[in-house]
């Protein structure tokens, strides 16, 4: 009898543990916070707020003016010598590979600095030049308001923490925004072909 009670108690504890694990991993589909975030974005697209951006050429544009196109979005700071420098080169390659839909006004690439106090138009332009910008379809910009930057970073799930050496420790990804202005997917920063395939599927008739 005692053995049966012990067995039943153990089974109850196991069931409770499995239920907790299932809830924490989105039904066993996600084993990291990042994976869970990506699943949530895919299943519950998020409206991207309309904010003002200052581009590398000094113009002020509304983010909403880019609606009607598929956007590939990353967050960078121009002094970064790790993720951001690689991402810049990858965006230049995407610029070339997606040249046709870019020229048709159906796709655009957008790099947003999370260090707007440092990354003015000249530094943004230099970042693109270092990355071998092809000259069309890739916008590098900074927000004109810190509250707007915070809102974008929350929506896109971007974290950037000062490293005490003048730089940032930050996560990296390529986000996909659909023509309706909704964040619909987050892909790995080092596999730009995944983001490209997503956009091409969206463009397919």
N, CA, C and O of each residue as an XYZ file, in Angstrom:
820
protein
N       0.833     -1.194      0.000
C       0.000      0.000      0.000
C       0.874      1.254      0.000
O       0.631      2.210     -0.737
N       1.920      1.214      0.869
C       2.834      2.346      0.930
C       3.527      2.539     -0.411
O       3.719      3.670     -0.858
N       3.904      1.432     -1.054
C       4.571      1.507     -2.363
C       3.641      2.127     -3.402
O       4.079      2.912     -4.244
N       2.360      1.775     -3.343
C       1.384      2.331     -4.289
C       1.238      3.829     -4.086
O       1.198      4.593     -5.050
N       1.156      4.257     -2.789
C       1.034      5.695     -2.516
C       2.255      6.444     -3.020
O       2.131      7.537     -3.573
N       3.428      5.868     -2.834
C       4.670      6.500     -3.298
C       4.678      6.625     -4.815
O       5.074      7.648     -5.374
N       4.224      5.540     -5.473
C       4.171      5.547     -6.935
C       3.204      6.610     -7.441
O       3.512      7.348     -8.377
N       2.029      6.680     -6.813
C       1.030      7.666     -7.230
C       1.531      9.090     -7.001
O       1.304      9.975     -7.825
N       2.216      9.305     -5.872
C       2.760     10.636     -5.586
C       3.831     11.009     -6.600
O       3.911     12.153     -7.048
N       4.656     10.023     -6.957
C       5.705     10.275     -7.946
C       5.103     10.613     -9.303
O       5.579     11.507    -10.002
N       4.042      9.881     -9.669
C       3.385     10.147    -10.946
C       2.747     11.538    -10.951
O       2.765     12.223    -11.973
N       2.191     11.951     -9.824
C       1.582     13.288     -9.729
C       2.641     14.363     -9.877
O       2.421     15.365    -10.557
N       3.794     14.159     -9.242
C       4.893     15.126     -9.351
C       5.401     15.189    -10.780
O       5.675     16.271    -11.300
N       5.526     14.016    -11.424
C       5.984     13.973    -12.819
C       4.997     14.701    -13.736
O       5.398     15.459    -14.619
N       3.707     14.459    -13.513
C       2.691     15.117    -14.341
C       2.746     16.623    -14.175
O       2.646     17.366    -15.151
N       2.904     17.074    -12.937
C       2.990     18.516    -12.688
C       4.231     19.101    -13.349
O       4.192     20.196    -13.909
N       5.341     18.354    -13.276
C       6.572     18.829    -13.904
C       6.436     18.918    -15.419
O       6.905     19.871    -16.043
N       5.784     17.906    -16.006
C       5.584     17.923    -17.458
C       4.672     19.064    -17.876
O       4.895     19.690    -18.912
N       3.647     19.339    -17.081
C       2.736     20.442    -17.393
C       3.472     21.771    -17.336
O       3.277     22.638    -18.187
N       4.316     21.922    -16.327
C       5.097     23.160    -16.206
C       6.062     23.312    -17.371
O       6.202     24.395    -17.939
N       6.731     22.206    -17.722
C       7.675     22.253    -18.836
C       6.956     22.556    -20.143
O       7.461     23.304    -20.979
N       5.761     21.964    -20.314
C       5.000     22.223    -21.527
C       4.626     23.694    -21.640
O       4.721     24.291    -22.712
N       4.199     24.268    -20.522
C       3.830     25.692    -20.544
C       5.039     26.569    -20.823
O       4.950     27.549    -21.562
N       6.169     26.209    -20.226
C       7.376     27.030    -20.376
C       7.998     26.905    -21.752
O       8.737     27.790    -22.184
N       7.708     25.815    -22.444
C       8.329     25.592    -23.762
C       7.315     25.644    -24.893
O       7.559     25.124    -25.981
N       6.168     26.280    -24.628
C       5.145     26.442    -25.661
C       4.773     25.081    -26.253
O       4.867     24.853    -27.459
N       4.350     24.192    -25.361
C       3.940     22.863    -25.817
C       5.095     22.029    -26.315
O       4.946     21.277    -27.278
N       6.256     22.149    -25.671
C       7.489     21.419    -26.000
C       8.091     21.843    -27.340
O       8.967     21.154    -27.864
N       7.633     22.976    -27.907
C       8.173     23.433    -29.187
C       9.385     24.332    -28.997
O      10.202     24.459    -29.910
N       9.520     24.957    -27.835
C      10.591     25.943    -27.638
C      11.375     25.601    -26.380
O      10.799     25.357    -25.320
N      12.683     25.589    -26.510
C      13.522     25.275    -25.361
C      14.406     26.444    -24.955
O      15.228     26.308    -24.049
N      14.252     27.588    -25.610
C      14.932     28.808    -25.198
C      13.948     29.954    -25.315
O      12.949     29.864    -26.029
N      14.240     31.032    -24.606
C      13.393     32.221    -24.689
C      13.341     32.735    -26.108
O      12.283     33.161    -26.573
N      14.467     32.704    -26.810
C      14.525     33.196    -28.183
C      13.634     32.359    -29.099
O      12.910     32.906    -29.931
N      13.686     31.043    -28.948
C      12.835     30.186    -29.771
C      11.369     30.463    -29.493
O      10.561     30.539    -30.420
N      11.021     30.613    -28.222
C       9.636     30.912    -27.863
C       9.194     32.237    -28.472
O       8.059     32.358    -28.935
N      10.078     33.227    -28.475
C       9.752     34.523    -29.051
C       9.486     34.399    -30.548
O       8.549     35.004    -31.070
N      10.303     33.622    -31.226
C      10.135     33.455    -32.666
C       8.828     32.740    -33.001
O       8.145     33.101    -33.960
N       8.491     31.743    -32.220
C       7.218     31.050    -32.425
C       6.057     32.010    -32.203
O       5.097     32.013    -32.974
N       6.139     32.826    -31.152
C       5.067     33.758    -30.846
C       4.898     34.786    -31.963
O       3.772     35.115    -32.337
N       6.005     35.293    -32.494
C       5.934     36.261    -33.595
C       5.304     35.620    -34.826
O       4.463     36.231    -35.485
N       5.706     34.394    -35.134
C       5.174     33.708    -36.311
C       3.663     33.483    -36.193
O       2.929     33.612    -37.172
N       3.213     33.148    -34.990
C       1.802     32.827    -34.808
C       0.952     34.044    -34.465
O      -0.265     34.027    -34.648
N       1.592     35.096    -33.969
C       0.872     36.321    -33.594
C       1.660     37.531    -34.103
O       2.354     38.192    -33.331
N       1.550     37.820    -35.413
C       2.286     38.957    -35.976
C       2.029     40.243    -35.186
O       0.930     40.481    -34.686
N       3.078     41.058    -35.092
C       3.001     42.272    -34.274
C       3.073     43.510    -35.157
O       3.942     43.621    -36.022
N       2.148     44.439    -34.928
C       2.172     45.694    -35.680
C       3.404     46.504    -35.285
O       3.673     46.705    -34.101
N       4.133     46.958    -36.270
C       5.324     47.780    -36.018
C       4.874     49.235    -35.927
O       4.200     49.722    -36.834
N       5.228     49.934    -34.860
C       4.758     51.321    -34.710
C       5.362     52.240    -35.767
O       6.487     52.039    -36.225
N       4.589     53.246    -36.137
C       5.088     54.238    -37.079
C       5.936     55.237    -36.311
O       5.440     55.917    -35.413
N       7.188     55.324    -36.654
C       8.103     56.257    -36.004
C       8.831     57.056    -37.081
O       8.828     56.693    -38.257
N       9.451     58.143    -36.653
C      10.266     58.934    -37.566
C      11.701     58.429    -37.532
O      12.255     58.154    -36.468
N      12.285     58.315    -38.706
C      13.670     57.869    -38.831
C      14.471     58.919    -39.592
O      13.981     59.539    -40.536
N      15.712     59.101    -39.155
C      16.644     59.922    -39.942
C      17.588     58.973    -40.660
O      18.263     58.156    -40.034
N      17.628     59.092    -41.974
C      18.404     58.168    -42.781
C      19.834     58.649    -42.965
O      20.201     59.744    -42.537
N      20.634     57.806    -43.611
C      22.054     58.117    -43.811
C      22.271     59.337    -44.695
O      23.344     59.940    -44.669
N      21.265     59.704    -45.474
C      21.409     60.914    -46.286
C      20.841     62.147    -45.590
O      20.763     63.220    -46.188
N      20.443     61.994    -44.322
C      19.971     63.121    -43.528
C      18.490     63.387    -43.614
O      17.992     64.266    -42.910
N      17.760     62.666    -44.447
C      16.322     62.890    -44.591
C      15.556     62.271    -43.421
O      15.980     61.276    -42.833
N      14.423     62.886    -43.104
C      13.513     62.339    -42.100
C      12.378     61.645    -42.834
O      11.716     62.248    -43.679
N      12.154     60.385    -42.512
C      11.091     59.615    -43.159
C      10.237     58.937    -42.097
O      10.697     58.665    -40.989
N       9.000     58.673    -42.452
C       8.116     57.892    -41.592
C       8.307     56.409    -41.911
O       8.347     56.013    -43.076
N       8.422     55.611    -40.876
C       8.551     54.165    -41.105
C       7.350     53.638    -41.895
O       7.477     52.708    -42.691
N       6.184     54.247    -41.664
C       4.980     53.814    -42.379
C       5.087     54.032    -43.879
O       4.360     53.398    -44.644
N       5.981     54.917    -44.316
C       6.124     55.163    -45.753
C       6.704     53.954    -46.477
O       6.673     53.895    -47.706
N       7.234     52.987    -45.723
C       7.800     51.783    -46.323
C       6.773     50.656    -46.423
O       7.081     49.576    -46.926
N       5.566     50.903    -45.949
C       4.537     49.872    -46.066
C       4.210     49.631    -47.530
O       4.380     50.500    -48.386
N       3.736     48.419    -47.785
C       3.521     48.012    -49.167
C       4.688     47.202    -49.699
O       4.610     46.633    -50.788
N       5.780     47.148    -48.928
C       6.953     46.343    -49.293
C       7.236     45.329    -48.194
O       6.842     45.507    -47.042
N       7.916     44.279    -48.571
C       8.511     43.396    -47.576
C       9.780     44.064    -47.077
O      10.583     44.560    -47.867
N       9.960     44.075    -45.749
C      11.158     44.667    -45.161
C      11.976     43.599    -44.450
O      11.435     42.762    -43.728
N      13.273     43.639    -44.661
C      14.208     42.874    -43.844
C      14.893     43.885    -42.938
O      15.509     44.840    -43.412
N      14.783     43.672    -41.638
C      15.215     44.670    -40.656
C      16.256     44.073    -39.720
O      16.081     42.970    -39.203
N      17.337     44.813    -39.507
C      18.271     44.450    -38.437
C      18.564     45.681    -37.594
O      18.306     46.811    -38.009
N      19.109     45.446    -36.401
C      19.473     46.518    -35.477
C      20.985     46.455    -35.272
O      21.548     45.393    -35.006
N      21.624     47.609    -35.400
C      23.091     47.646    -35.389
C      23.583     48.886    -34.624
O      22.805     49.777    -34.282
N      24.879     48.910    -34.372
C      25.534     50.180    -34.045
C      26.844     50.199    -34.819
O      27.513     49.173    -34.940
N      27.204     51.343    -35.334
C      28.244     51.391    -36.360
C      29.644     51.112    -35.845
O      30.532     50.789    -36.634
N      29.867     51.229    -34.527
C      31.205     50.932    -33.975
C      31.415     49.445    -33.737
O      32.526     49.020    -33.422
N      30.370     48.656    -33.884
C      30.450     47.222    -33.614
C      31.401     46.552    -34.600
O      31.321     46.782    -35.807
N      32.289     45.733    -34.086
C      33.256     45.037    -34.931
C      32.967     43.546    -35.042
O      33.753     42.800    -35.626
N      31.836     43.109    -34.479
C      31.513     41.676    -34.527
C      30.257     41.469    -35.370
O      30.321     41.511    -36.599
N      29.117     41.245    -34.716
C      27.880     40.951    -35.443
C      27.590     41.972    -36.534
O      27.311     41.614    -37.678
N      27.661     43.257    -36.163
C      27.155     44.299    -37.066
C      27.961     44.393    -38.357
O      27.401     44.627    -39.428
N      29.265     44.211    -38.254
C      30.069     44.289    -39.470
C      29.729     43.142    -40.418
O      29.698     43.321    -41.636
N      29.472     41.955    -39.846
C      29.068     40.821    -40.675
C      27.678     41.063    -41.252
O      27.431     40.793    -42.428
N      26.774     41.573    -40.419
C      25.415     41.833    -40.890
C      25.405     42.850    -42.026
O      24.624     42.725    -42.969
N      26.269     43.853    -41.935
C      26.345     44.833    -43.009
C      26.720     44.186    -44.329
O      26.126     44.484    -45.365
N      27.698     43.309    -44.292
C      28.105     42.603    -45.514
C      26.981     41.713    -46.034
O      26.781     41.591    -47.243
N      26.246     41.092    -45.105
C      25.144     40.231    -45.512
C      24.015     41.040    -46.143
O      23.392     40.595    -47.107
N      23.752     42.231    -45.599
C      22.706     43.069    -46.184
C      23.105     43.533    -47.580
O      22.257     43.629    -48.467
N      24.380     43.818    -47.779
C      24.844     44.199    -49.117
C      24.656     43.038    -50.097
O      24.319     43.254    -51.261
N      24.876     41.808    -49.624
C      24.655     40.638    -50.487
C      23.169     40.447    -50.780
O      22.792     40.138    -51.910
N      22.320     40.634    -49.753
C      20.881     40.538    -49.964
C      20.405     41.616    -50.933
O      19.506     41.392    -51.744
N      21.023     42.780    -50.831
C      20.711     43.878    -51.734
C      20.938     43.460    -53.189
O      20.172     43.824    -54.081
N      21.986     42.705    -53.404
C      22.294     42.240    -54.754
C      21.358     41.109    -55.168
O      20.847     41.101    -56.288
N      21.132     40.154    -54.264
C      20.316     38.988    -54.618
C      18.842     39.347    -54.789
O      18.124     38.694    -55.546
N      18.395     40.382    -54.085
C      17.002     40.802    -54.185
C      16.858     42.055    -55.048
O      15.891     42.804    -54.906
N      17.811     42.276    -55.932
C      17.846     43.509    -56.728
C      16.565     43.716    -57.531
O      16.082     44.842    -57.645
N      16.012     42.642    -58.085
C      14.822     42.800    -58.936
C      13.611     43.262    -58.128
O      13.015     44.278    -58.483
N      13.214     42.556    -57.046
C      12.065     43.059    -56.278
C      12.341     44.396    -55.594
O      11.414     45.166    -55.343
N      13.613     44.677    -55.290
C      13.946     46.002    -54.741
C      13.663     47.067    -55.792
O      13.040     48.086    -55.496
N      14.119     46.830    -57.017
C      13.908     47.799    -58.102
C      12.417     47.978    -58.396
O      11.996     49.047    -58.838
N      11.624     46.942    -58.154
C      10.181     47.005    -58.391
C       9.424     47.641    -57.227
O       8.205     47.801    -57.285
N      10.162     48.005    -56.160
C       9.526     48.621    -55.006
C       8.767     47.658    -54.131
O       7.862     48.061    -53.400
N       9.127     46.372    -54.195
C       8.414     45.362    -53.419
C       9.193     44.883    -52.190
O       8.639     44.199    -51.329
N      10.462     45.240    -52.111
C      11.324     44.818    -51.007
C      12.247     45.975    -50.630
O      12.665     46.750    -51.490
N      12.561     46.085    -49.345
C      13.578     47.033    -48.893
C      14.295     46.433    -47.687
O      13.740     45.605    -46.965
N      15.514     46.856    -47.488
C      16.315     46.454    -46.328
C      16.440     47.663    -45.416
O      16.618     48.786    -45.888
N      16.347     47.437    -44.109
C      16.400     48.544    -43.151
C      17.287     48.181    -41.967
O      17.013     47.221    -41.247
N      18.352     48.957    -41.771
C      19.203     48.811    -40.593
C      18.934     49.984    -39.662
O      19.053     51.141    -40.065
N      18.570     49.686    -38.419
C      18.252     50.723    -37.441
C      19.309     50.711    -36.350
O      19.577     49.666    -35.758
N      19.908     51.858    -36.080
C      20.925     51.947    -35.032
C      20.259     52.056    -33.665
O      19.322     52.833    -33.482
N      20.749     51.271    -32.708
C      20.291     51.437    -31.330
C      21.259     52.320    -30.539
O      21.221     52.352    -29.309
N      22.131     53.037    -31.264
C      23.065     53.994    -30.654
C      22.917     55.345    -31.368
O      23.883     55.864    -31.926
N      21.695     55.911    -31.347
C      21.444     57.102    -32.164
C      22.256     58.319    -31.760
O      22.498     59.195    -32.590
N      22.687     58.394    -30.498
C      23.473     59.550    -30.075
C      24.813     59.593    -30.809
O      25.355     60.673    -31.045
N      25.342     58.446    -31.164
C      26.625     58.373    -31.864
C      26.439     58.237    -33.368
O      27.208     58.798    -34.149
N      25.419     57.494    -33.770
C      25.275     57.123    -35.176
C      24.420     58.133    -35.942
O      23.249     57.888    -36.236
N      25.033     59.267    -36.255
C      24.378     60.237    -37.112
C      24.471     59.830    -38.567
O      25.040     58.785    -38.882
N      23.919     60.638    -39.459
C      23.901     60.288    -40.884
C      25.270     59.943    -41.462
O      25.388     58.988    -42.231
N      26.300     60.699    -41.109
C      27.628     60.447    -41.683
C      28.149     59.077    -41.281
O      28.719     58.363    -42.107
N      27.961     58.705    -40.024
C      28.456     57.399    -39.575
C      27.620     56.266    -40.161
O      28.150     55.199    -40.469
N      26.342     56.487    -40.313
C      25.505     55.469    -40.947
C      25.917     55.263    -42.405
O      25.979     54.133    -42.889
N      26.196     56.367    -43.095
C      26.630     56.268    -44.494
C      27.976     55.557    -44.600
O      28.195     54.763    -45.515
N      28.878     55.846    -43.656
C      30.193     55.195    -43.670
C      30.044     53.697    -43.401
O      30.758     52.883    -43.987
N      29.118     53.340    -42.517
C      28.861     51.923    -42.232
C      28.411     51.199    -43.497
O      28.897     50.108    -43.798
N      27.496     51.795    -44.227
C      27.036     51.177    -45.463
C      28.157     51.093    -46.499
O      28.283     50.099    -47.214
N      28.950     52.126    -46.568
C      30.052     52.122    -47.541
C      31.050     51.014    -47.211
O      31.509     50.306    -48.108
N      31.387     50.861    -45.935
C      32.304     49.784    -45.524
C      31.738     48.418    -45.869
O      32.479     47.481    -46.164
N      30.419     48.317    -45.828
C      29.750     47.037    -46.082
C      29.534     46.766    -47.563
O      28.964     45.739    -47.932
N      29.996     47.701    -48.430
C      29.861     47.573    -49.889
C      28.404     47.708    -50.345
O      27.899     46.913    -51.137
N      27.758     48.734    -49.817
C      26.392     49.080    -50.223
C      26.311     49.195    -51.738
O      27.140     49.854    -52.366
N      25.300     48.544    -52.323
C      25.109     48.576    -53.777
C      24.349     49.814    -54.246
O      24.204     50.017    -55.451
N      23.861     50.644    -53.328
C      23.303     51.930    -53.721
C      21.800     52.004    -53.857
O      21.280     53.090    -54.114
N      21.069     50.911    -53.698
C      19.617     50.978    -53.830
C      18.954     49.957    -52.919
O      19.395     48.812    -52.819
N      17.890     50.387    -52.258
C      17.063     49.455    -51.504
C      17.494     49.172    -50.087
O      16.783     48.470    -49.368
N      18.642     49.693    -49.648
C      19.096     49.478    -48.271
C      19.132     50.826    -47.570
O      19.861     51.730    -47.977
N      18.344     50.950    -46.519
C      18.252     52.182    -45.744
C      18.902     51.956    -44.382
O      18.548     51.015    -43.671
N      19.842     52.810    -44.022
C      20.400     52.812    -42.673
C      19.872     54.057    -41.979
O      19.895     55.146    -42.552
N      19.396     53.904    -40.750
C      18.709     55.026    -40.118
C      18.828     54.959    -38.597
O      19.224     53.949    -38.016
N      18.468     56.080    -37.987
C      18.335     56.129    -36.529
C      16.997     56.785    -36.203
O      16.482     57.579    -36.991
N      16.438     56.455    -35.051
C      15.198     57.102    -34.632
C      15.509     58.534    -34.207
O      16.638     58.859    -33.838
N      14.489     59.379    -34.267
C      14.664     60.771    -33.843
C      14.228     60.972    -32.401
O      14.356     62.071    -31.861
N      13.712     59.917    -31.772
C      13.194     60.014    -30.404
C      13.553     58.736    -29.652
O      13.348     57.634    -30.160
N      14.087     58.886    -28.444
C      14.516     57.707    -27.687
C      13.338     56.814    -27.309
O      13.492     55.596    -27.224
N      12.168     57.400    -27.082
C      10.992     56.583    -26.759
C      10.609     55.713    -27.948
O      10.207     54.561    -27.780
N      10.735     56.270    -29.155
C      10.447     55.478    -30.352
C      11.417     54.312    -30.492
O      11.024     53.208    -30.870
N      12.690     54.566    -30.184
C      13.677     53.491    -30.250
C      13.320     52.386    -29.270
O      13.380     51.204    -29.609
N      12.951     52.770    -28.060
C      12.561     51.775    -27.064
C      11.375     50.939    -27.511
O      11.341     49.728    -27.295
N      10.392     51.598    -28.142
C       9.214     50.878    -28.628
C       9.594     49.877    -29.706
O       9.111     48.744    -29.704
N      10.462     50.292    -30.633
C      10.892     49.379    -31.695
C      11.662     48.194    -31.126
O      11.451     47.053    -31.538
N      12.552     48.465    -30.182
C      13.360     47.384    -29.621
C      12.484     46.375    -28.877
O      12.751     45.174    -28.902
N      11.447     46.869    -28.223
C      10.529     45.940    -27.535
C       9.788     45.082    -28.544
O       9.699     43.866    -28.375
N       9.257     45.695    -29.588
C       8.503     44.946    -30.590
C       9.390     43.895    -31.262
O       8.957     42.763    -31.479
N      10.621     44.268    -31.587
C      11.525     43.368    -32.312
C      12.310     42.448    -31.377
O      13.022     41.558    -31.842
N      12.186     42.655    -30.060
C      12.892     41.802    -29.107
C      14.388     42.023    -29.089
O      15.154     41.079    -28.898
N      14.814     43.259    -29.286
C      16.240     43.583    -29.323
C      16.707     44.006    -27.936
O      16.068     44.824    -27.274
N      17.817     43.443    -27.513
C      18.431     43.805    -26.235
C      19.839     44.311    -26.506
O      20.617     43.656    -27.200
N      20.167     45.489    -25.954
C      21.509     46.047    -26.104
C      21.915     46.662    -24.769
O      21.276     47.591    -24.276
N      22.985     46.126    -24.199
C      23.445     46.558    -22.879
C      24.858     47.122    -23.007
O      25.733     46.452    -23.555
N      25.106     48.358    -22.508
C      26.464     48.904    -22.574
C      27.475     47.947    -21.957
O      27.242     47.381    -20.889
N      28.612     47.774    -22.651
C      29.612     46.821    -22.167
C      30.676     47.454    -21.282
O      31.605     46.776    -20.841
N      30.543     48.766    -21.017
C      31.507     49.457    -20.175
C      32.755     49.887    -20.912
O      33.627     50.532    -20.329
N      32.855     49.540    -22.192
C      34.021     49.890    -22.995
C      33.642     50.790    -24.172
O      34.418     50.973    -25.110
N      32.439     51.341    -24.100
C      31.978     52.198    -25.184
C      31.140     51.500    -26.221
O      30.648     52.130    -27.157
N      30.972     50.194    -26.062
C      30.172     49.428    -27.008
C      28.968     48.804    -26.332
O      28.542     49.248    -25.265
N      28.425     47.780    -26.953
C      27.227     47.121    -26.440
C      27.365     45.597    -26.564
O      27.986     45.078    -27.492
N      26.773     44.921    -25.611
C      26.511     43.496    -25.750
C      25.066     43.402    -26.233
O      24.161     43.930    -25.587
N      24.848     42.737    -27.359
C      23.502     42.755    -27.921
C      23.208     41.458    -28.674
O      24.113     40.741    -29.099
N      21.919     41.187    -28.821
C      21.512     40.056    -29.649
C      21.413     40.522    -31.096
O      21.449     41.719    -31.381
N      21.290     39.575    -31.986
C      21.268     39.914    -33.412
C      20.344     38.960    -34.149
O      20.262     37.774    -33.828
N      19.652     39.498    -35.141
C      18.739     38.689    -35.951
C      18.371     39.504    -37.187
O      18.658     40.698    -37.268
N      17.736     38.845    -38.138
C      17.126     39.536    -39.273
C      15.626     39.332    -39.135
O      15.139     38.202    -39.161
N      14.902     40.427    -38.988
C      13.459     40.368    -38.820
C      12.773     40.611    -40.156
O      13.285     41.331    -41.013
N      11.611     40.001    -40.316
C      10.826     40.151    -41.541
C       9.534     40.890    -41.206
O       8.771     40.468    -40.338
N       9.302     41.996    -41.905
C       8.073     42.773    -41.750
C       7.295     42.683    -43.054
O       7.849     42.919    -44.127
N       6.014     42.344    -42.966
C       5.237     42.159    -44.185
C       4.737     43.497    -44.742
O       4.899     44.524    -44.084
N       4.138     43.511    -45.927
C       3.699     44.772    -46.530
C       2.634     45.522    -45.727
O       2.381     46.699    -45.985
N       2.003     44.845    -44.750
C       1.011     45.496    -43.903
C       1.651     46.150    -42.669
O       0.952     46.703    -41.820
N       2.968     46.082    -42.582
C       3.655     46.684    -41.443
C       3.643     45.832    -40.203
O       3.679     46.357    -39.090
N       3.592     44.506    -40.375
C       3.576     43.594    -39.236
C       4.863     42.773    -39.181
O       5.325     42.258    -40.199
N       5.425     42.661    -37.999
C       6.551     41.757    -37.788
C       6.018     40.339    -37.836
O       5.203     39.951    -37.000
N       6.477     39.552    -38.821
C       5.912     38.214    -39.027
C       6.921     37.087    -38.836
O       6.527     35.924    -38.741
N       8.220     37.407    -38.777
C       9.216     36.349    -38.614
C      10.522     36.945    -38.117
O      10.837     38.104    -38.387
N      11.271     36.138    -37.390
C      12.615     36.494    -36.947
C      13.523     35.346    -37.360
O      13.274     34.193    -37.008
N      14.574     35.660    -38.103
C      15.488     34.628    -38.594
C      16.888     34.862    -38.048
O      17.197     35.943    -37.548
N      17.721     33.853    -38.145
C      19.082     33.951    -37.615
C      19.883     35.009    -38.362
O      19.767     35.151    -39.580
N      20.686     35.738    -37.626
C      21.476     36.828    -38.209
C      22.520     36.295    -39.189
O      22.907     36.995    -40.125
N      22.976     35.061    -38.979
C      24.065     34.539    -39.803
C      23.574     33.605    -40.915
O      24.378     32.929    -41.558
N      22.258     33.567    -41.140
C      21.714     32.792    -42.270
C      20.750     33.678    -43.057
O      19.539     33.457    -43.035
N      21.289     34.679    -43.750
C      20.415     35.613    -44.474
C      19.574     34.951    -45.549
O      18.534     35.486    -45.934
N      20.009     33.785    -46.045
C      19.212     33.098    -47.060
C      17.859     32.662    -46.509
O      16.900     32.528    -47.269
N      17.767     32.436    -45.187
C      16.485     32.076    -44.576
C      15.506     33.248    -44.693
O      14.342     33.058    -45.046
N      15.985     34.455    -44.396
C      15.143     35.647    -44.531
C      14.785     35.878    -46.001
O      13.658     36.252    -46.325
N      15.746     35.654    -46.869
C      15.503     35.825    -48.307
C      14.412     34.872    -48.789
O      13.514     35.278    -49.526
N      14.485     33.621    -48.380
C      13.482     32.640    -48.797
C      12.088     33.030    -48.296
O      11.097     32.867    -49.008
N      12.021     33.538    -47.081
C      10.743     33.947    -46.517
C      10.118     35.027    -47.382
O       8.934     34.962    -47.713
N      10.919     36.021    -47.745
C      10.418     37.126    -48.564
C      10.017     36.633    -49.957
O       8.975     37.030    -50.478
N      10.828     35.784    -50.551
C      10.508     35.281    -51.886
C       9.212     34.474    -51.885
O       8.446     34.528    -52.848
N       8.966     33.733    -50.817
C       7.690     33.013    -50.707
C       6.532     34.006    -50.631
O       5.478     33.783    -51.226
N       6.732     35.101    -49.897
C       5.702     36.112    -49.800
C       5.440     36.824    -51.113
O       4.325     37.282    -51.360
N       6.459     36.920    -51.958
C       6.328     37.593    -53.243
C       5.722     36.692    -54.313
O       5.230     37.169    -55.335
N       5.762     35.394    -54.068
C       5.281     34.449    -55.079
C       3.795     34.648    -55.324
O       3.043     34.875    -54.377
N       3.348     34.567    -56.591
C       1.916     34.752    -56.911
C       1.066     33.640    -56.337
O      -0.153     33.642    -56.512
